[in-house]
Amino acid sequence: MVYVAWLTLIAAGIGTSIIVFLWALKNGQFADQGRARYLPLGEEVPLRPVDVSKRLPREVYALIIIIALGILSIVSTLTLTIYWLGR
């Protein structure tokens, strides 16, 4: 029964990886591989000024939620494992 929690964590990780990969394909992250090959050899691009607005972008909130869910799943897996081993 201990394996159920670990298998659930693995399945959630694989599912998340597939979702992120499909998102990257949909948004064209892999569209220009010829250009990406030479990016490390190019000149430094000047950085744009940072927008110092008081409101965080949606991506930051999404990242915080994803990190919180990951930590919650790991903690719940460890808790269930310790519980089942103690029985």
C-alpha positions, 0 to 999 in steps of 0.5 A, spaced: 500 500 500 505 504 500 507 504 493 500 507 491 502 514 494 509 514 490 506 511 484 501 517 484 506 522 485 510 519 479 503 519 475 502 526 477 509 528 475 509 525 468 502 528 467 505 535 468 511 534 464 506 532 458 502 538 459 508 542 459 511 539 453 504 540 449 503 547 451 511 548 449 509 545 442 502 549 441 506 556 443 512 555 438 517 554 443 521 549 438 519 552 432 526 555 430 531 550 432 536 553 427 536 560 430 536 557 437 543 553 435 547 559 435 544 563 440 550 562 445 555 564 440 551 571 439 553 577 442 549 579 449 543 582 448 542 589 452 536 588 457 530 591 457 528 596 463 524 592 468 517 594 469 516 595 476 509 595 477 505 593 483 501 587 480 505 581 479 503 578 472 499 572 472 505 567 470 508 568 477 501 566 480 501 560 476 508 558 478 507 559 485 500 555 485 504 549 481 510 550 486 505 549 492 502 543 489 508 540 488 510 541 495 503 538 497 504 532 493 511 530 496 509 532 503 502 528 502 506 522 499 511 522 505 506 522 510 502 516 507 509 512 507 510 514 514 503 512 516 503 505 512 510 503 515 508 505 522 502 500 521 
